[in-house]
Amino acid sequence: MNLKTLFLTNCLFLSCFVLGAQEFRGKIYGEVIDISSEYHIAFANVSLIHSEMEKAAHTDEKGQFTLLGLPPGRYKLKITYLGYEPKIVSGILVSNARNPQIKVRLQESALQLEEVVIRPAQEKEKAINSMATVSAKQLSMEEANRYVGGFDDPARLVSSFA
């Protein structure tokens, strides 16, 4: 009987020692939403910054994310998404007692673009229709207004050409 109790005591002691030696790993979870419309932002990038460990996640279709396997400490998150201003959330505390849940609101970013000029690359001497071999000419609106007797009427303008 003594041998059995000694064996059970040792097993209990070793299991408590092994379980006590395991390091706590926490998580940060939350959601990312648009600040003006309150819609969830799907597939936004969420990453830890200024940390010795590199962790990142993407939000799902409902705008929710989870970062797992974090030792206790304070963390700083960077949330980015195309068309929105990046946001940094700092001071997130992960401890043995709690896993923080955060809600991040992203602001749309407006970009001032430069003027875009589109010019057609046409050869006016060549016909658009490859089957037209004679009397095929392209006219712009400016040229059509210059011809006398056209009166902005395409049928009259065509009749003045051979």
Secondary structure, DSSP 8 states (H G I E B T S, - for coil): -HHHHHHHHHHHHHHHHHHHHS---EEEEEEEEETTT--B-TT-EEEEESSSS--EEE--TTSEEEEEEE-SEEEEEEEE-TTB--EEEEEEEE-SS---EEEEEE-B---------------TTS-SSTT--SS-----HHHHHHSTT-TT-HHHHHHT--
